[in-house]
Amino acid sequence: MRSLLLLFALSASAQQIAPVPDKFFFEEGKIRVLILTGRNNHDWRVTTPYLRSVLELTGKFDVRVTEEVSGVSAETLRPYDVLISNYCGPRWGPQAEKAVEEFVREGKGLVVVHAGSYPFGETAVLSEKMGRTGVYQEPWASWGNMVGAIWSDKDPRTGHAQRHAYEVKWQDPQHPIAAGVKSFTISDELYHNFRLKPGIHILASAFDSPKIGGNGKEEPLLWTKPYGKGRVFHTALGHDLDAMMSPGFTATYARGVEWAAKDAVTLPAVIDTNPKNSDAVRVLLVTGGHDHELSLYAAFDKFRDMRVNVDPHPHAFANDLRKAYDVIVLYDSIQVDQLPEKHRTNIQNFVESGKGLIVLHHAIIDFASWEWWWKEVVGGKYVLRAEPGFPASSYQHDVEFVATPKAGHPITKGLPQMRLFDETYKNVWHRPDVQVLLTGEHPTSDLELGWVSPYQKSRVVYLQPGHGRPSHEMPWFRQLVRRSILWSAGRL
C-alpha cells in the first residue's frame, strides 16, 4: 500500500507543469499591451498594425495582438498592463468578458478606440464593411460602464454626420494626456449623442456643425473614466488610417495608452512616426539612368540609425557633398562624359575625404572610362564592350541562386546563407586584392557577389544583389545594405 501511495505521488508530481516566468517573453521595462481586434465594421486589418506600430516606435511598449477575443481568459491577460479595444462585433462570451472586466477593475488599463464604444449595447451587431447583421444580443452592461458611454437607436440617435475636417479642442488641457498637446484638426467622423455614464472626465470635444448634419452641440470625444482600481481612456477618433495618421490622433492615442497603463505620461506632445537617432548616418541615395522598382526605397526605410535622401541625376553631384552626407549609395547608371567637370570634382572630393561609398547592383556600370574610379575606388568594373584583357561582362535576369556570406567581416557577421531570386552578372572584372563579402555559384554569375575595395582613402563596398522586389523586400538584403552603410560610415 505504501508503495502504491509513493508511486501515485511521483506520478502526480510528474504531471505538474513547471511555470516559465514572463520575463523570458517580454521586453524588460516596457509597458505590456494587448490589442483586442478581429471583428469590426471598420477596417481593423489596416488600422490594427498602425495602432501597434505607433506604440512600438516610441520604444516604451511591448505590443501583442489577438484576433479571437472570445478565447481570452484571466491567465491570457495576466501578463499585460493595458488592453486596447479596436473591436466592434458580437459579444465575447462569459469567460472573456469576466476576464476583461476583472483585469480593469483590479487596477489595470483599458483604451477604447473609435467604434470600440459601439458593441455590447442595445443596438444591432454590426458586420464587416459597415454592414448590419440585424442581430440583437443581450447587452453587456459592464462594458458601457467601463467605457463611459453606450450607443442608442432612440432619439436623439447616436451616430455621426458626414465625415469632415474639424478642430478638436481641449476641455482639460492640464490632464497628463493633454498637457503640452495643442488643439488639433482632424478629418474624421464626429460621433454625437452618446449616452454618457456618470464619472467620465471629458478631456476634449468638437463642435458638431448643423451645416453638415450635426446637432449643433459641443460633443465629447476624448475622456477618461475610473473603473474599480483601473483606468479607462476613450477616444472617439480613428475611423480609418487617414484619421489615425493625424498627428493629433497619434499623440493622444499613444499618451492615452501610457496613462491607462501607468497613471502617468512621459511621452512627448508630438509622436515621431519615423524616429531617427540624433547621430543617424546621413545617406545620399543616387538613382537615375536605369529603371528600377519602387520597392527599392523600402530597403532604406524605418532604420533609426540612417537618414536617407534620394537625389537622381542630373543634380545629385551638383554641389559639394562633404558637409551634407556621410555615405553615398549609388544605384544609378551613368558614364563620366555625362557629368560636368564640377560634378566629377565633387564626387572625387567626397571619396577622397574619407566618406563612405556603396556601389549597389547595376551601379557597377558607372564611369567605365574613368580608370581612377573603377580601378582604384570601386576595385571592379562591368565591361560594356570587350577590351584586350577584359572580356565583355553579361547579365541574366530572374535567376535563383544561393548567396553565401564570408566570415570575418562586420558587414556579414551572423548573416546566414540565403536563397536569392535576382539578376546575376558574369565576367565583372575586380582587383585580386578586394576583400570578398559574398559568394555564389551559378553558371550565369561570378563567384564574387560583393566585396570591400582596397581603396585606402575611404570605405567602399560593392554589392551585386538588389535588382528588384524579391531582394528589396528581404530582411536579409535590408540588413546587408544597412550594415554596409554603417560600416562605410565608420559606425560598425
URRA-V200202 format. One record per residue. RES is the residue in one letter. SS is DSSP state (~ for helix, > for strand, _ for the rest). OMEGA is omega in whole degrees, -180 to 180 (999 if undefined). D_CENTER is the distance of its C-alpha to the mean C-alpha in Angstrom with 1 decimal. Layout:
res:ss:omega:d_center
RES:SS:OMEGA:D_CENTER
RES:SS:OMEGA:D_CENTER
//
This chain:
res:ss:omega:d_center
M:_:180:63.5
R:~:179:62.0
S:~:178:60.4
L:~:179:58.9
L:~:179:57.4
L:~:179:55.9
L:~:179:54.5
F:~:-180:52.9
A:~:179:51.4
L:~:179:49.9
S:~:179:48.5
A:~:179:46.9
S:~:-178:45.4
A:~:-178:43.9
Q:~:178:42.2
Q:_:-179:40.3
I:_:-179:36.7
A:_:178:35.6
P:_:178:32.6
V:_:-178:29.6
P:_:-179:28.1
D:~:-175:24.6
K:~:180:23.9
F:~:-173:23.4
F:_:179:20.4
F:_:179:18.5
E:_:-174:17.3
E:_:175:20.4
G:_:-179:20.6
K:_:177:17.5
I:>:-177:17.9
R:>:-173:17.7
V:>:172:16.3
L:>:177:17.1
I:>:178:16.0
L:>:-177:19.0
T:_:178:18.6
G:_:173:19.8
R:_:179:22.6
N:_:173:22.3
N:_:174:24.1
H:_:-173:20.9
D:_:-177:18.1
W:~:-179:16.3
R:~:179:14.7
V:~:-174:12.6
T:~:-178:12.4
T:~:176:11.7
P:~:178:8.1
Y:~:178:7.7
L:~:178:10.1
R:~:-173:8.4
S:~:179:5.0
V:~:-180:7.6
L:~:-177:9.8
E:~:-179:8.0
L:~:178:7.2
T:_:-178:11.0
G:_:-176:11.9
K:_:-171:14.4
F:>:170:13.4
D:>:-167:13.4
V:>:173:12.3
R:>:-178:13.9
V:>:168:14.8
T:>:179:18.2
E:_:177:19.3
E:_:-172:23.0
V:~:-178:23.9
S:~:-179:27.6
G:~:-177:27.4
V:_:179:26.2
S:_:177:28.9
A:~:179:29.7
E:~:176:28.8
T:~:-174:25.4
L:~:-172:24.6
R:_:-175:26.5
P:_:-168:23.8
Y:_:178:21.6
D:_:-175:22.0
V:>:175:20.7
L:>:174:20.1
I:>:179:18.2
S:>:169:20.0
N:_:-168:18.3
Y:_:172:21.4
C:_:-175:24.5
G:_:-179:26.8
P:_:-180:29.8
R:_:-174:30.8
W:_:-177:29.4
G:_:-172:32.8
P:~:-176:34.8
Q:~:-177:33.0
A:~:-178:29.5
E:~:177:30.8
K:~:-179:32.9
A:~:-180:30.2
V:~:-179:27.8
E:~:-179:30.8
E:~:176:32.0
F:~:-178:28.5
V:~:-177:28.6
R:~:-176:32.3
E:_:170:32.4
G:_:179:30.2
K:_:-170:26.5
G:>:175:24.1
L:>:175:23.1
V:>:-177:20.9
V:>:-174:21.8
V:>:171:19.7
H:~:-175:21.7
A:~:176:23.7
G:~:177:23.4
S:~:-172:26.7
Y:_:-168:28.5
P:_:171:29.1
F:_:179:31.9
G:_:-176:34.4
E:_:-179:37.4
T:_:-178:35.6
A:_:176:35.0
V:_:179:32.0
L:>:-179:29.6
S:>:179:28.1
E:_:175:25.2
K:_:174:25.0
M:_:179:27.1
G:>:177:30.0
R:>:-179:32.6
T:_:-173:34.0
G:_:-179:37.3
V:_:176:37.0
Y:_:179:37.8
Q:_:176:37.1
E:_:-178:38.8
P:_:171:36.8
W:_:-171:35.0
A:~:-177:36.4
S:~:179:34.4
W:~:178:31.1
G:~:179:32.5
N:~:177:33.9
M:~:-176:30.7
V:~:-178:28.7
G:_:180:31.6
A:>:171:32.3
I:>:176:33.1
W:_:178:33.5
S:_:175:36.9
D:_:179:38.5
K:_:179:41.7
D:_:-7:42.5
P:_:-172:40.8
R:_:175:38.1
T:_:-180:34.5
G:>:-180:32.2
H:>:172:31.1
A:_:179:32.4
Q:_:178:30.7
R:_:-180:27.2
H:>:177:27.5
A:>:-179:26.4
Y:>:-179:27.8
E:>:174:27.8
V:>:-175:26.7
K:>:-180:29.2
W:>:171:29.4
Q:_:174:32.3
D:_:-177:31.7
P:_:-179:30.0
Q:_:179:30.9
H:_:-179:28.9
P:_:179:26.2
I:_:-174:23.5
A:_:-170:25.1
A:_:178:26.5
G:_:180:25.6
V:_:-180:23.5
K:_:169:25.4
S:_:-171:26.4
F:>:177:24.1
T:>:179:24.2
I:>:170:22.1
S:>:-170:22.7
D:>:166:22.9
E:_:177:25.5
L:_:-178:27.8
Y:>:178:29.1
H:>:176:32.8
N:_:169:35.6
F:_:167:33.8
R:>:-172:36.4
L:>:179:35.4
K:_:176:36.3
P:_:172:38.2
G:_:179:36.4
I:>:178:33.3
H:>:-175:32.5
I:>:179:31.3
L:>:-174:28.8
A:>:-178:28.3
S:>:176:29.9
A:>:-180:30.4
F:>:-178:33.5
D:_:-170:33.9
S:_:177:35.9
P:~:-180:38.8
K:~:-180:38.7
I:~:177:35.9
G:_:177:37.0
G:_:-175:36.0
N:_:178:38.4
G:_:-178:39.1
K:_:171:37.8
E:>:-173:35.3
E:>:177:32.8
P:>:-178:30.9
L:>:179:27.2
L:>:176:25.7
W:>:174:27.7
T:>:178:28.0
K:>:173:30.5
P:>:174:31.9
Y:>:-172:32.5
G:_:176:34.7
K:_:-173:33.2
G:>:-176:29.7
R:>:179:27.6
V:>:172:26.1
F:>:179:23.9
H:>:171:24.1
T:>:177:22.3
A:_:-179:23.8
L:_:173:21.1
G:_:-178:18.1
H:_:-179:19.9
D:_:-175:17.1
L:~:177:13.8
D:~:179:15.9
A:~:-178:17.3
M:~:-179:14.3
M:_:172:12.8
S:_:180:16.1
P:~:179:16.0
G:~:177:18.7
F:~:-176:17.0
T:~:-178:13.8
A:~:-176:16.2
T:~:178:18.7
Y:~:-177:16.5
A:~:179:14.8
R:~:176:18.3
G:~:177:19.9
V:~:179:18.0
E:~:180:19.0
W:~:-179:22.5
A:~:-179:23.0
A:~:-168:22.1
K:~:-178:24.1
D:_:178:26.4
A:_:-180:25.2
V:_:176:22.4
T:_:-179:21.3
L:_:-180:18.2
P:_:-179:18.9
A:_:176:20.0
V:_:-179:17.3
I:_:180:13.6
D:_:-180:11.8
T:_:172:8.4
N:_:-172:8.6
P:_:178:10.6
K:_:173:13.1
N:_:-180:15.8
S:_:180:19.2
D:_:-179:20.5
A:_:179:17.8
V:>:-180:19.5
R:>:-171:20.5
V:>:170:20.2
L:>:176:22.1
L:>:-176:21.2
V:>:177:24.5
T:_:177:24.8
G:_:176:27.8
G:_:-179:30.8
H:_:-180:29.1
D:_:178:27.0
H:_:-180:23.6
E:_:-180:20.8
L:~:-178:17.9
S:~:179:15.6
L:~:-170:16.7
Y:~:176:14.4
A:~:180:11.2
A:~:-178:12.9
F:~:-171:12.8
D:_:171:9.4
K:_:174:6.8
F:_:-179:9.8
R:_:-173:11.3
D:_:178:14.7
M:>:174:15.0
R:>:-168:15.7
V:>:170:16.5
N:>:179:19.0
V:>:178:20.5
D:_:-180:24.2
P:_:173:26.3
H:_:10:30.0
P:_:-171:32.5
H:_:-172:31.2
A:_:-174:28.8
F:_:-175:31.7
A:_:-176:33.8
N:_:175:33.4
D:_:-173:33.6
L:_:-170:30.1
R:_:-179:31.0
K:_:-173:30.0
A:_:-172:26.8
Y:_:175:25.1
D:_:-176:25.0
V:>:169:24.1
I:>:172:24.8
V:>:179:23.2
L:>:172:25.6
Y:_:-171:24.5
D:_:174:27.6
S:_:-175:31.2
I:_:178:33.9
Q:_:-170:37.4
V:~:-179:39.2
D:~:176:41.7
Q:~:-177:38.9
L:_:172:38.1
P:_:-179:40.4
E:~:180:41.9
K:~:-180:39.9
H:~:179:36.6
R:~:178:37.9
T:~:180:39.0
N:~:177:35.6
I:~:-178:33.9
Q:~:178:36.7
N:~:180:36.5
F:~:-177:32.8
V:~:-178:33.2
E:~:179:36.4
S:_:178:34.9
G:_:179:32.9
K:_:-177:29.5
G:>:179:27.2
L:>:174:27.2
I:>:176:25.2
V:>:-170:27.0
L:>:174:24.7
H:~:-172:26.2
H:~:177:28.7
A:~:174:29.0
I:~:180:31.6
I:~:-174:33.9
D:_:167:33.9
F:_:-175:37.1
A:_:179:39.3
S:_:-180:42.5
W:_:-171:41.3
E:~:178:42.6
W:~:-177:41.3
W:~:-172:37.7
W:~:-176:37.7
K:~:-176:40.3
E:~:-172:39.5
V:~:-175:35.9
V:~:-177:34.0
G:_:-180:36.6
G:>:-175:36.4
K:>:169:37.2
Y:_:-173:36.7
V:_:-177:40.4
L:_:178:40.7
R:_:-178:44.4
A:_:178:46.5
E:>:176:48.4
P:_:-180:50.9
G:_:-178:49.2
F:>:176:45.8
P:_:-178:45.5
A:_:175:43.1
S:_:179:39.5
S:>:180:38.1
Y:>:177:34.8
Q:>:178:33.8
H:>:169:30.9
D:>:179:29.2
V:>:173:30.3
E:>:-180:29.1
F:>:-178:29.7
V:>:176:28.7
A:>:-179:27.4
T:>:177:28.6
P:>:176:27.3
K:_:179:30.3
A:_:171:30.4
G:_:177:31.3
H:_:-180:28.7
P:_:-179:25.6
I:_:-174:23.6
T:_:-176:24.4
K:_:177:24.9
G:_:178:23.6
L:_:-179:22.2
P:_:169:23.9
Q:_:-172:26.0
M:>:172:24.0
R:>:179:25.0
L:>:171:24.2
F:>:-165:25.1
D:>:173:25.7
E:>:178:28.5
T:>:176:31.1
Y:>:180:33.6
K:>:179:37.1
N:_:170:39.7
V:_:180:37.3
W:>:171:39.5
H:>:179:38.3
R:_:-179:40.2
P:_:-176:41.5
D:_:173:40.1
V:_:175:36.4
Q:>:-174:34.3
V:>:179:32.8
L:>:-176:29.1
L:>:173:28.8
T:>:176:31.5
G:>:-178:31.8
E:_:176:34.9
H:_:-177:35.5
P:_:-178:38.5
T:_:-173:36.6
S:_:166:34.9
D:_:176:35.9
L:_:-176:35.5
E:>:-178:33.5
L:>:-179:30.0
G:>:-179:28.9
W:>:169:30.6
V:>:-180:31.0
S:_:176:33.8
P:_:-179:36.8
Y:_:-170:36.7
Q:_:-172:37.6
K:_:177:36.5
S:_:179:32.7
R:_:-174:30.1
V:>:-179:29.7
V:>:171:27.7
Y:>:177:28.1
L:>:179:25.9
Q:_:-178:27.2
P:_:175:24.3
G:_:-176:21.9
H:_:-172:23.8
G:_:-174:21.4
R:~:-178:18.5
P:~:176:19.5
S:~:-176:19.0
H:~:-174:16.3
E:_:-179:13.8
M:_:174:15.0
P:~:179:13.2
W:~:180:16.8
F:~:-180:17.4
R:~:179:14.3
Q:~:178:15.5
L:~:180:19.0
V:~:-179:18.3
R:~:-179:16.4
R:~:178:19.3
S:~:179:21.8
I:~:-179:20.7
L:~:180:20.6
W:~:-178:24.0
S:~:177:25.6
A:_:-180:24.7
G:_:-177:26.4
R:_:-175:23.4
L:_:999:23.6
//
